[in-house]
Amino acid sequence: MLSGHNKSKPGTVVHFNNSHCAMGNCMENESVVPVNNPTFDPKTINHTIDVYFYPLSPPSRAALMLIKALGIKHNVKIVNIMAGEQMTPEFLKMNPMHTVPTINDGGFILWDSHVIMKYLVEQYAKDDSLYPKDPKKGAIVNQRLHFNTTTLFPKLLDYCVPVLFNNEEPDPNKATKFEELLNILDGFLKNQSWVAGDNLTIADFAIITVVATAEIKMPIDLYYLPGSAPCRAVLLAAKAVGVELNLKLTDLMKGEHLTPEFIKINPQHTIPTMVDNGFALWESRAIMTYLADQYGKNDALYPKDPKKRALVDQRLYFDIGTLYARFADYYYPVIFGGAEYEPAKLEKIKDAFKFLEIFLEGQDFVAGNQLTLADLSLLATVTTFEAVNFDLSPYKNVVNWLARAKAAAPGYEEANGKGAVIFKQMVENLTKK
């Protein structure tokens, strides 16, 4: 089924949000099948079956699962298809199609996982429950196997192979096509426990390995600079939500945000920019709310209650439209353009901090008494003010909140503290007289 490919991209795996079919709950661990069930009591054999196997191959795993479930004595022989071991003269002599899985049952050579599974049940299983002899029941099992081999598995490969082995960006259209097939699979499973009826069959063994492969999570790409306050706000949100980010350093000074490849992802060529399984998004607060909605274990960071959420949104807009905007208006012309400070702009910053002081009156965090995305966003901004030595001491509520938020934010130092230091060092280098 699965033949050789080129070198894989390290750490890249695949996930589809709706791939939670009913049988996945029954077979979460592919190797866990009840071998003490009388259904799986095999005929006695006096030899060991050789199984030529590659761990990343869903068809290989399906065949090995069944062999283990049947309790057949076997010898696993790993074939590293990345190293071309399926192309050796010895392997080609055994299987001229050079595919895995392949079995050697006492000199009888067989390949193709579905054929192998049918053979093993007919040859060694106590009864025919895994592959019924009844024409109608057997036909349904065959139909599900053909659905897997001609439709489900090829569409998974069509999506995965360019990402895993050619370093291409995920194609959302291909992801959608695979998800449509999962919806069909959900239809098969409606009102029944297994894909071909109310009994486990070899069709379940074949399909569960494909679905399990699709359930693995792909790290989210984040194009960022560690010193950037908006980027640090996203890092804080990701830590709080508990999602892994694949960080892609994007050097604005070198124009890496202006390359054709980056502009194709984000025509506004801004950072942070996120790519989640082909879905591209920019603007830090939009990314933060997406991560909380998509991956949050609960709604504490971004409440679903309309009034509570509106208050969090108001604070987020206050940050981007007022506090951070006034920071940029006052400091950036000096830091990056060598301009003189304008006192009137400094007064606007002080007014913004007076607003924040009022927001915090009588409560622990900016939108209530629990940490939300608004705190994380403002935390990145206020620590940026700290980095340029802005005097926060007149704002007692802000000072107390800042200490509280730093302590409450998961992974604060890694997500924000180090980046704020980098920003401070950059400012000092750029403003040396």
C-alpha positions as a Markdown table, in Angstrom:
| # | Residue | x | y | z |
|---|---|---|---|---|
| 1 | Met | 0.0 | 0.0 | 0.0 |
| 2 | Leu | 2.5 | 2.6 | 1.1 |
| 3 | Ser | 5.7 | 2.7 | -0.9 |
| 4 | Gly | 8.8 | 4.9 | -0.5 |
| 5 | His | 8.9 | 8.7 | -0.3 |
| 6 | Asn | 11.5 | 11.3 | 0.1 |
| 7 | Lys | 12.8 | 12.8 | 3.4 |
| 8 | Ser | 10.1 | 13.8 | 5.8 |
| 9 | Lys | 9.6 | 17.2 | 7.4 |
| 10 | Pro | 10.6 | 16.8 | 11.1 |
| 11 | Gly | 7.8 | 17.1 | 13.6 |
| 12 | Thr | 4.9 | 17.5 | 11.1 |
| 13 | Val | 1.8 | 15.5 | 11.7 |
| 14 | Val | -1.8 | 15.8 | 10.6 |
| 15 | His | -5.2 | 16.6 | 12.2 |
| 16 | Phe | -8.8 | 16.9 | 11.0 |
| 17 | Asn | -11.2 | 18.5 | 13.4 |
| 18 | Asn | -14.2 | 16.2 | 12.8 |
| 19 | Ser | -12.4 | 12.9 | 12.6 |
| 20 | His | -14.0 | 11.6 | 15.8 |
| 21 | Cys | -16.0 | 8.7 | 14.4 |
| 22 | Ala | -17.8 | 6.4 | 16.8 |
| 23 | Met | -15.4 | 3.5 | 16.4 |
| 24 | Gly | -12.5 | 5.8 | 17.5 |
| 25 | Asn | -13.9 | 5.8 | 21.0 |
| 26 | Cys | -13.8 | 2.0 | 21.0 |
| 27 | Met | -10.3 | 1.6 | 19.6 |
| 28 | Glu | -8.4 | 4.6 | 20.8 |
| 29 | Asn | -5.2 | 2.6 | 21.0 |
| 30 | Glu | -4.7 | 0.7 | 17.8 |
| 31 | Ser | -3.0 | -2.2 | 19.5 |
| 32 | Val | -5.8 | -2.8 | 22.1 |
| 33 | Val | -8.1 | -5.5 | 20.9 |
| 34 | Pro | -9.4 | -8.2 | 23.4 |
| 35 | Val | -7.2 | -11.3 | 22.5 |
| 36 | Asn | -9.0 | -13.3 | 25.2 |
| 37 | Asn | -12.3 | -13.1 | 23.3 |
| 38 | Pro | -13.2 | -16.6 | 22.0 |
| 39 | Thr | -13.8 | -15.0 | 18.6 |
| 40 | Phe | -10.1 | -14.5 | 18.2 |
| 41 | Asp | -9.0 | -18.0 | 19.3 |
| 42 | Pro | -7.0 | -19.1 | 16.3 |
| 43 | Lys | -6.3 | -22.6 | 14.9 |
| 44 | Thr | -3.0 | -23.9 | 16.1 |
| 45 | Ile | 0.0 | -23.3 | 13.8 |
| 46 | Asn | 3.4 | -24.7 | 14.3 |
| 47 | His | 5.3 | -21.9 | 12.6 |
| 48 | Thr | 5.8 | -18.2 | 12.9 |
| 49 | Ile | 4.5 | -15.7 | 10.2 |
| 50 | Asp | 7.0 | -13.1 | 9.1 |
| 51 | Val | 5.4 | -9.7 | 8.8 |
| 52 | Tyr | 7.2 | -7.1 | 6.7 |
| 53 | Phe | 6.1 | -3.9 | 8.3 |
| 54 | Tyr | 6.6 | -0.1 | 8.4 |
| 55 | Pro | 5.3 | 1.6 | 11.5 |
| 56 | Leu | 4.1 | 4.8 | 9.8 |
| 57 | Ser | 2.1 | 2.9 | 7.3 |
| 58 | Pro | -1.6 | 2.6 | 8.2 |
| 59 | Pro | -2.1 | -0.6 | 6.1 |
| 60 | Ser | 0.9 | -2.2 | 7.9 |
| 61 | Arg | -0.6 | -1.3 | 11.3 |
| 62 | Ala | -4.0 | -2.7 | 10.3 |
| 63 | Ala | -2.5 | -6.1 | 9.3 |
| 64 | Leu | -0.3 | -6.2 | 12.5 |
| 65 | Met | -3.3 | -5.3 | 14.7 |
| 66 | Leu | -5.3 | -8.2 | 13.3 |
| 67 | Ile | -2.4 | -10.7 | 13.7 |
| 68 | Lys | -2.0 | -9.7 | 17.3 |
| 69 | Ala | -5.8 | -9.9 | 17.8 |
| 70 | Leu | -5.9 | -13.4 | 16.4 |
| 71 | Gly | -3.0 | -14.4 | 18.7 |
| 72 | Ile | -0.9 | -15.7 | 15.7 |
| 73 | Lys | 2.8 | -16.2 | 16.4 |
| 74 | His | 4.6 | -13.7 | 14.3 |
| 75 | Asn | 8.0 | -12.1 | 13.6 |
| 76 | Val | 7.9 | -8.4 | 12.8 |
| 77 | Lys | 10.5 | -7.4 | 10.2 |
| 78 | Ile | 10.8 | -3.6 | 9.9 |
| 79 | Val | 11.2 | -2.4 | 6.4 |
| 80 | Asn | 12.6 | 1.1 | 6.3 |
| 81 | Ile | 11.0 | 2.5 | 3.2 |
| 82 | Met | 12.7 | 5.8 | 3.7 |
| 83 | Ala | 16.0 | 4.0 | 3.3 |
| 84 | Gly | 14.8 | 2.1 | 0.2 |
| 85 | Glu | 14.8 | -1.3 | 1.9 |
| 86 | Gln | 11.7 | -2.4 | 0.0 |
| 87 | Met | 13.8 | -2.0 | -3.2 |
| 88 | Thr | 16.5 | -4.6 | -2.3 |
| 89 | Pro | 16.8 | -7.6 | -4.6 |
| 90 | Glu | 15.8 | -9.9 | -1.7 |
| 91 | Phe | 12.6 | -8.0 | -1.0 |
| 92 | Leu | 11.8 | -7.6 | -4.7 |
| 93 | Lys | 12.2 | -11.3 | -5.2 |
| 94 | Met | 9.6 | -11.9 | -2.5 |
| 95 | Asn | 7.3 | -9.0 | -3.6 |
| 96 | Pro | 7.9 | -7.5 | -7.0 |
| 97 | Met | 5.4 | -4.7 | -6.2 |
| 98 | His | 7.8 | -3.7 | -3.3 |
| 99 | Thr | 5.0 | -2.7 | -0.9 |
| 100 | Val | 4.3 | -3.1 | 2.8 |
| 101 | Pro | 2.7 | -4.9 | 4.5 |
| 102 | Thr | 3.9 | -8.3 | 3.1 |
| 103 | Ile | 3.6 | -11.6 | 5.0 |
| 104 | Asn | 5.4 | -14.9 | 4.6 |
| 105 | Asp | 3.3 | -17.7 | 6.0 |
| 106 | Gly | 5.4 | -20.8 | 5.8 |
| 107 | Gly | 6.6 | -19.9 | 2.3 |
| 108 | Phe | 3.2 | -18.5 | 1.2 |
| 109 | Ile | 3.9 | -14.9 | 0.3 |
| 110 | Leu | 1.1 | -12.3 | 0.3 |
| 111 | Trp | 0.8 | -8.5 | 0.1 |
| 112 | Asp | -1.9 | -5.9 | 0.2 |
| 113 | Ser | -3.3 | -5.4 | 3.7 |
| 114 | His | -6.9 | -6.1 | 2.9 |
| 115 | Val | -6.1 | -9.3 | 1.2 |
| 116 | Ile | -3.8 | -10.3 | 4.0 |
| 117 | Met | -6.5 | -9.7 | 6.6 |
| 118 | Lys | -9.1 | -11.7 | 4.6 |
| 119 | Tyr | -6.6 | -14.6 | 4.3 |
| 120 | Leu | -5.7 | -14.6 | 8.0 |
| 121 | Val | -9.3 | -14.7 | 9.1 |
| 122 | Glu | -10.2 | -17.5 | 6.7 |
| 123 | Gln | -7.1 | -19.4 | 7.5 |
| 124 | Tyr | -6.8 | -19.0 | 11.3 |
| 125 | Ala | -9.8 | -17.4 | 13.0 |
| 126 | Lys | -12.2 | -19.7 | 15.0 |
| 127 | Asp | -15.3 | -18.3 | 13.2 |
| 128 | Asp | -16.2 | -15.9 | 10.4 |
| 129 | Ser | -17.3 | -12.9 | 12.5 |
| 130 | Leu | -14.4 | -10.7 | 11.4 |
| 131 | Tyr | -15.1 | -11.5 | 7.8 |
| 132 | Pro | -18.6 | -13.1 | 7.4 |
| 133 | Lys | -19.2 | -15.9 | 4.9 |
| 134 | Asp | -22.8 | -14.7 | 4.6 |
| 135 | Pro | -22.9 | -13.0 | 1.1 |
| 136 | Lys | -24.7 | -9.9 | 2.2 |
| 137 | Lys | -22.7 | -9.3 | 5.4 |
| 138 | Gly | -19.5 | -10.1 | 3.6 |
| 139 | Ala | -20.4 | -7.7 | 0.8 |
| 140 | Ile | -20.9 | -4.8 | 3.3 |
| 141 | Val | -17.4 | -5.5 | 4.7 |
| 142 | Asn | -16.0 | -5.6 | 1.2 |
| 143 | Gln | -17.7 | -2.3 | 0.4 |
| 144 | Arg | -16.2 | -0.6 | 3.5 |
| 145 | Leu | -12.7 | -2.0 | 2.6 |
| 146 | His | -13.0 | -0.7 | -0.9 |
| 147 | Phe | -14.2 | 2.7 | 0.5 |
| 148 | Asn | -11.0 | 2.7 | 2.5 |
| 149 | Thr | -8.5 | 1.6 | -0.2 |
| 150 | Thr | -9.9 | 3.6 | -3.1 |
| 151 | Thr | -11.2 | 6.7 | -1.4 |
| 152 | Leu | -10.4 | 7.4 | 2.3 |
| 153 | Phe | -6.8 | 6.3 | 2.4 |
| 154 | Pro | -5.8 | 7.9 | -0.9 |
| 155 | Lys | -7.4 | 11.2 | 0.0 |
| 156 | Leu | -5.4 | 11.2 | 3.3 |
| 157 | Leu | -2.2 | 10.5 | 1.3 |
| 158 | Asp | -3.1 | 13.2 | -1.2 |
| 159 | Tyr | -3.3 | 15.7 | 1.7 |
| 160 | Cys | -0.4 | 14.4 | 3.8 |
| 161 | Val | 2.4 | 13.5 | 1.4 |
| 162 | Pro | 3.1 | 17.1 | 0.1 |
| 163 | Val | 3.1 | 18.4 | 3.6 |
| 164 | Leu | 5.1 | 15.6 | 5.2 |
| 165 | Phe | 7.6 | 14.8 | 2.5 |
| 166 | Asn | 7.8 | 17.8 | 0.2 |
| 167 | Asn | 7.7 | 20.6 | 2.8 |
| 168 | Glu | 4.6 | 22.2 | 1.1 |
| 169 | Glu | 2.0 | 24.2 | 3.0 |
| 170 | Pro | -1.2 | 22.3 | 3.8 |
| 171 | Asp | -3.9 | 22.5 | 1.1 |
| 172 | Pro | -7.2 | 23.4 | 2.8 |
| 173 | Asn | -9.2 | 22.2 | -0.3 |
| 174 | Lys | -7.6 | 18.7 | 0.1 |
| 175 | Ala | -8.4 | 18.8 | 3.9 |
| 176 | Thr | -12.0 | 19.6 | 3.1 |
| 177 | Lys | -12.2 | 16.7 | 0.7 |
| 178 | Phe | -10.9 | 14.3 | 3.3 |
| 179 | Glu | -13.3 | 15.8 | 5.9 |
| 180 | Glu | -16.2 | 15.1 | 3.5 |
| 181 | Leu | -15.2 | 11.5 | 3.4 |
| 182 | Leu | -15.2 | 11.4 | 7.2 |
| 183 | Asn | -18.8 | 12.7 | 7.1 |
| 184 | Ile | -19.6 | 9.7 | 4.9 |
| 185 | Leu | -17.9 | 7.4 | 7.4 |
| 186 | Asp | -20.0 | 9.0 | 10.1 |
| 187 | Gly | -23.0 | 8.0 | 8.1 |
| 188 | Phe | -21.9 | 4.4 | 8.0 |
| 189 | Leu | -21.6 | 4.5 | 11.8 |
| 190 | Lys | -25.0 | 6.0 | 12.4 |
| 191 | Asn | -27.0 | 3.7 | 14.8 |
| 192 | Gln | -24.3 | 1.0 | 14.8 |
| 193 | Ser | -21.1 | 0.3 | 16.7 |
| 194 | Trp | -18.8 | -0.7 | 13.8 |
| 195 | Val | -18.4 | 0.3 | 10.2 |
| 196 | Ala | -20.1 | -2.8 | 8.7 |
| 197 | Gly | -22.7 | -3.4 | 11.4 |
| 198 | Asp | -22.9 | -4.3 | 15.1 |
| 199 | Asn | -19.8 | -6.6 | 15.1 |
| 200 | Leu | -16.1 | -5.7 | 14.8 |
| 201 | Thr | -14.7 | -6.7 | 11.3 |
| 202 | Ile | -11.6 | -6.4 | 9.4 |
| 203 | Ala | -13.0 | -3.2 | 7.8 |
| 204 | Asp | -12.7 | -1.6 | 11.3 |
| 205 | Phe | -9.1 | -2.6 | 11.5 |
| 206 | Ala | -8.4 | -1.1 | 8.1 |
| 207 | Ile | -10.3 | 2.2 | 8.7 |
| 208 | Ile | -9.3 | 2.9 | 12.3 |
| 209 | Thr | -5.6 | 3.2 | 11.3 |
| 210 | Val | -6.4 | 5.8 | 8.7 |
| 211 | Val | -8.7 | 7.8 | 11.1 |
| 212 | Ala | -6.1 | 7.5 | 13.9 |
| 213 | Thr | -3.5 | 9.0 | 11.5 |
| 214 | Ala | -5.8 | 11.9 | 10.7 |
| 215 | Glu | -6.5 | 12.6 | 14.3 |
| 216 | Ile | -2.8 | 13.5 | 15.1 |
| 217 | Lys | -2.3 | 17.2 | 15.6 |
| 218 | Met | -0.2 | 19.4 | 13.3 |
| 219 | Pro | 1.8 | 22.1 | 15.1 |
| 220 | Ile | 0.5 | 25.6 | 14.3 |
| 221 | Asp | 2.9 | 27.8 | 12.4 |
| 222 | Leu | 3.5 | 31.2 | 13.9 |
| 223 | Tyr | 5.5 | 33.8 | 11.9 |
| 224 | Tyr | 6.8 | 36.2 | 14.6 |
| 225 | Leu | 9.5 | 38.3 | 16.1 |
| 226 | Pro | 10.2 | 37.7 | 19.8 |
| 227 | Gly | 10.5 | 41.4 | 20.6 |
| 228 | Ser | 7.1 | 42.3 | 19.1 |
| 229 | Ala | 4.4 | 43.0 | 21.7 |
| 230 | Pro | 1.6 | 41.6 | 19.4 |
| 231 | Cys | 3.6 | 38.5 | 18.8 |
| 232 | Arg | 4.2 | 38.1 | 22.5 |
| 233 | Ala | 0.5 | 38.4 | 23.2 |
| 234 | Val | -0.1 | 35.5 | 20.9 |
| 235 | Leu | 2.6 | 33.4 | 22.6 |
| 236 | Leu | 1.0 | 34.1 | 25.9 |
| 237 | Ala | -2.4 | 33.1 | 24.6 |
| 238 | Ala | -1.0 | 29.9 | 23.1 |
| 239 | Lys | 0.6 | 29.0 | 26.5 |
| 240 | Ala | -2.6 | 29.7 | 28.3 |
| 241 | Val | -4.7 | 27.6 | 25.9 |
| 242 | Gly | -2.1 | 24.8 | 25.8 |
| 243 | Val | -1.4 | 24.6 | 22.1 |
| 244 | Glu | 2.0 | 24.0 | 20.5 |
| 245 | Leu | 3.3 | 26.6 | 18.1 |
| 246 | Asn | 5.9 | 26.0 | 15.4 |
| 247 | Leu | 7.7 | 29.3 | 15.6 |
| 248 | Lys | 9.0 | 30.8 | 12.4 |
| 249 | Leu | 11.3 | 33.7 | 13.0 |
| 250 | Thr | 10.5 | 36.5 | 10.5 |
| 251 | Asp | 13.1 | 39.2 | 10.3 |
| 252 | Leu | 11.4 | 42.4 | 9.2 |
| 253 | Met | 14.7 | 44.2 | 8.9 |
| 254 | Lys | 15.7 | 41.8 | 6.2 |
| 255 | Gly | 12.4 | 42.0 | 4.5 |
| 256 | Glu | 11.4 | 38.4 | 5.1 |
| 257 | His | 7.8 | 39.6 | 5.4 |
| 258 | Leu | 7.9 | 40.9 | 1.9 |
| 259 | Thr | 8.9 | 37.7 | 0.1 |
| 260 | Pro | 6.4 | 36.3 | -2.5 |
| 261 | Glu | 6.0 | 33.2 | -0.2 |
| 262 | Phe | 5.0 | 35.3 | 2.8 |
| 263 | Ile | 2.7 | 37.7 | 0.9 |
| 264 | Lys | 0.9 | 34.7 | -0.5 |
| 265 | Ile | 0.1 | 33.7 | 3.1 |
| 266 | Asn | -0.6 | 37.3 | 4.3 |
| 267 | Pro | -1.0 | 40.0 | 1.6 |
| 268 | Gln | -0.8 | 42.6 | 4.4 |
| 269 | His | 2.7 | 41.2 | 5.2 |
| 270 | Thr | 2.4 | 41.7 | 9.0 |
| 271 | Ile | 3.4 | 39.7 | 12.0 |
| 272 | Pro | 2.2 | 37.8 | 13.9 |
| 273 | Thr | 0.7 | 35.6 | 11.2 |
| 274 | Met | -0.6 | 32.1 | 12.0 |
| 275 | Val | -1.2 | 29.1 | 9.7 |
| 276 | Asp | -3.3 | 26.3 | 11.3 |
| 277 | Asn | -3.6 | 23.4 | 9.0 |
| 278 | Gly | -3.9 | 25.6 | 5.9 |
| 279 | Phe | -6.0 | 28.3 | 7.6 |
| 280 | Ala | -4.0 | 31.6 | 7.6 |
| 281 | Leu | -4.8 | 34.4 | 10.0 |
| 282 | Trp | -3.1 | 37.6 | 11.1 |
| 283 | Glu | -3.8 | 40.4 | 13.6 |
| 284 | Ser | -2.7 | 39.3 | 17.1 |
| 285 | Arg | -6.1 | 39.7 | 18.9 |
| 286 | Ala | -7.9 | 37.8 | 16.1 |
| 287 | Ile | -5.3 | 35.0 | 16.5 |
| 288 | Met | -5.7 | 35.0 | 20.2 |
| 289 | Thr | -9.5 | 34.7 | 20.1 |
| 290 | Tyr | -9.3 | 32.0 | 17.5 |
| 291 | Leu | -6.9 | 29.9 | 19.6 |
| 292 | Ala | -9.2 | 30.2 | 22.6 |
| 293 | Asp | -12.4 | 29.3 | 20.6 |
| 294 | Gln | -10.8 | 26.5 | 18.7 |
| 295 | Tyr | -8.6 | 24.9 | 21.3 |
| 296 | Gly | -9.6 | 26.1 | 24.7 |
| 297 | Lys | -10.5 | 23.5 | 27.2 |
| 298 | Asn | -13.2 | 25.9 | 28.6 |
| 299 | Asp | -14.3 | 29.4 | 28.0 |
| 300 | Ala | -12.5 | 31.0 | 30.9 |
| 301 | Leu | -10.0 | 33.0 | 28.8 |
| 302 | Tyr | -12.7 | 34.1 | 26.3 |
| 303 | Pro | -16.2 | 33.7 | 27.8 |
| 304 | Lys | -19.1 | 32.6 | 25.7 |
| 305 | Asp | -21.5 | 34.6 | 27.7 |
| 306 | Pro | -22.3 | 37.6 | 25.4 |
| 307 | Lys | -21.8 | 40.3 | 28.1 |
| 308 | Lys | -18.6 | 38.8 | 29.5 |
| 309 | Arg | -17.2 | 38.3 | 26.1 |
| 310 | Ala | -18.1 | 41.9 | 25.0 |
| 311 | Leu | -16.2 | 43.2 | 28.0 |
| 312 | Val | -13.1 | 41.2 | 27.1 |
| 313 | Asp | -13.4 | 42.4 | 23.5 |
| 314 | Gln | -13.7 | 46.0 | 24.7 |
| 315 | Arg | -10.5 | 45.7 | 26.6 |
| 316 | Leu | -8.8 | 44.0 | 23.6 |
| 317 | Tyr | -9.9 | 46.9 | 21.4 |
| 318 | Phe | -8.8 | 49.4 | 24.1 |
| 319 | Asp | -5.3 | 47.8 | 23.9 |
| 320 | Ile | -4.9 | 47.8 | 20.2 |
| 321 | Gly | -6.7 | 51.0 | 19.4 |
| 322 | Thr | -5.6 | 53.2 | 22.4 |
| 323 | Leu | -2.8 | 52.0 | 24.7 |
| 324 | Tyr | -0.6 | 50.1 | 22.2 |
| 325 | Ala | -1.5 | 52.6 | 19.4 |
| 326 | Arg | -0.3 | 55.5 | 21.6 |
| 327 | Phe | 2.9 | 53.6 | 22.5 |
| 328 | Ala | 3.6 | 53.2 | 18.8 |
| 329 | Asp | 2.7 | 56.9 | 18.0 |
| 330 | Tyr | 5.0 | 58.2 | 20.7 |
| 331 | Tyr | 8.0 | 55.8 | 20.7 |
| 332 | Tyr | 8.4 | 54.4 | 17.3 |
| 333 | Pro | 9.3 | 57.6 | 15.5 |
| 334 | Val | 12.1 | 58.0 | 18.0 |
| 335 | Ile | 13.3 | 54.4 | 18.1 |
| 336 | Phe | 13.2 | 53.8 | 14.3 |
| 337 | Gly | 13.3 | 57.3 | 12.8 |
| 338 | Gly | 15.5 | 59.3 | 15.1 |
| 339 | Ala | 12.8 | 61.8 | 15.8 |
| 340 | Glu | 12.4 | 63.9 | 19.0 |
| 341 | Tyr | 9.8 | 62.9 | 21.6 |
| 342 | Glu | 6.6 | 64.9 | 21.4 |
| 343 | Pro | 5.2 | 65.9 | 24.9 |
| 344 | Ala | 1.6 | 66.0 | 23.7 |
| 345 | Lys | 1.8 | 62.4 | 22.7 |
| 346 | Leu | 3.2 | 61.4 | 26.1 |
| 347 | Glu | 0.2 | 63.1 | 27.7 |
| 348 | Lys | -2.1 | 60.9 | 25.6 |
| 349 | Ile | -0.3 | 57.8 | 26.9 |
| 350 | Lys | -0.8 | 59.0 | 30.5 |
| 351 | Asp | -4.5 | 59.4 | 29.8 |
| 352 | Ala | -4.7 | 55.9 | 28.5 |
| 353 | Phe | -3.1 | 54.6 | 31.7 |
| 354 | Lys | -5.7 | 56.5 | 33.7 |
| 355 | Phe | -8.4 | 54.6 | 31.8 |
| 356 | Leu | -6.7 | 51.3 | 32.6 |
| 357 | Glu | -6.4 | 52.3 | 36.2 |
| 358 | Ile | -10.2 | 52.9 | 36.3 |
| 359 | Phe | -10.8 | 49.5 | 34.6 |
| 360 | Leu | -8.9 | 47.8 | 37.4 |
| 361 | Glu | -10.7 | 49.5 | 40.3 |
| 362 | Gly | -12.1 | 46.9 | 42.6 |
| 363 | Gln | -11.1 | 43.8 | 40.6 |
| 364 | Asp | -8.1 | 41.6 | 40.0 |
| 365 | Phe | -8.0 | 41.6 | 36.3 |
| 366 | Val | -9.0 | 43.9 | 33.5 |
| 367 | Ala | -12.3 | 42.3 | 32.6 |
| 368 | Gly | -13.3 | 40.9 | 36.0 |
| 369 | Asn | -11.8 | 38.7 | 38.7 |
| 370 | Gln | -10.2 | 36.0 | 36.4 |
| 371 | Leu | -7.5 | 36.1 | 33.8 |
| 372 | Thr | -8.7 | 36.5 | 30.3 |
| 373 | Leu | -7.2 | 37.1 | 26.8 |
| 374 | Ala | -7.5 | 40.9 | 27.5 |
| 375 | Asp | -5.0 | 40.6 | 30.4 |
| 376 | Leu | -2.6 | 38.7 | 28.2 |
| 377 | Ser | -2.8 | 41.2 | 25.4 |
| 378 | Leu | -2.4 | 44.2 | 27.8 |
| 379 | Leu | 0.4 | 42.3 | 29.6 |
| 380 | Ala | 2.4 | 42.3 | 26.4 |
| 381 | Thr | 1.8 | 46.0 | 25.9 |
| 382 | Val | 2.4 | 47.2 | 29.4 |
| 383 | Thr | 5.7 | 45.2 | 29.7 |
| 384 | Thr | 6.7 | 46.9 | 26.5 |
| 385 | Phe | 6.2 | 50.2 | 28.3 |
| 386 | Glu | 8.3 | 48.8 | 31.1 |
| 387 | Ala | 11.1 | 48.0 | 28.6 |
| 388 | Val | 11.4 | 51.7 | 27.6 |
| 389 | Asn | 11.4 | 52.7 | 31.3 |
| 390 | Phe | 8.0 | 54.4 | 31.3 |
| 391 | Asp | 7.1 | 55.3 | 34.9 |
| 392 | Leu | 4.1 | 53.2 | 36.0 |
| 393 | Ser | 4.3 | 54.2 | 39.7 |
| 394 | Pro | 1.4 | 56.8 | 39.5 |
| 395 | Tyr | -0.9 | 54.0 | 38.6 |
| 396 | Lys | -1.2 | 51.8 | 41.7 |
| 397 | Asn | -3.9 | 49.5 | 40.3 |
| 398 | Val | -1.9 | 48.9 | 37.2 |
| 399 | Val | 1.3 | 48.1 | 39.1 |
| 400 | Asn | -0.5 | 45.6 | 41.3 |
| 401 | Trp | -2.3 | 44.1 | 38.3 |
| 402 | Leu | 1.0 | 43.8 | 36.4 |
| 403 | Ala | 2.6 | 41.7 | 39.2 |
| 404 | Arg | -0.6 | 39.6 | 39.5 |
| 405 | Ala | -0.9 | 39.0 | 35.7 |
| 406 | Lys | 2.8 | 38.0 | 35.4 |
| 407 | Ala | 2.3 | 35.4 | 38.1 |
| 408 | Ala | -1.0 | 34.1 | 36.6 |
| 409 | Ala | 0.0 | 33.9 | 33.0 |
| 410 | Pro | 1.1 | 30.4 | 32.1 |
| 411 | Gly | 4.6 | 30.2 | 30.8 |
| 412 | Tyr | 5.1 | 34.0 | 31.2 |
| 413 | Glu | 8.8 | 34.2 | 31.1 |
| 414 | Glu | 9.2 | 32.1 | 28.0 |
| 415 | Ala | 6.3 | 33.6 | 26.1 |
| 416 | Asn | 6.7 | 37.3 | 27.1 |
| 417 | Gly | 9.5 | 38.0 | 29.6 |
| 418 | Lys | 12.4 | 37.0 | 27.3 |
| 419 | Gly | 10.9 | 38.9 | 24.4 |
| 420 | Ala | 10.4 | 42.1 | 26.4 |
| 421 | Val | 14.1 | 42.0 | 27.3 |
| 422 | Ile | 15.0 | 41.5 | 23.6 |
| 423 | Phe | 12.9 | 44.6 | 22.8 |
| 424 | Lys | 14.5 | 46.6 | 25.5 |
| 425 | Gln | 18.0 | 45.7 | 24.2 |
| 426 | Met | 17.0 | 46.6 | 20.6 |
| 427 | Val | 15.7 | 50.0 | 21.8 |
| 428 | Glu | 18.9 | 50.7 | 23.7 |
| 429 | Asn | 21.0 | 49.8 | 20.6 |
| 430 | Leu | 18.9 | 51.9 | 18.2 |
| 431 | Thr | 18.8 | 55.0 | 20.4 |
| 432 | Lys | 22.4 | 55.2 | 21.4 |
| 433 | Lys | 23.7 | 58.7 | 20.9 |
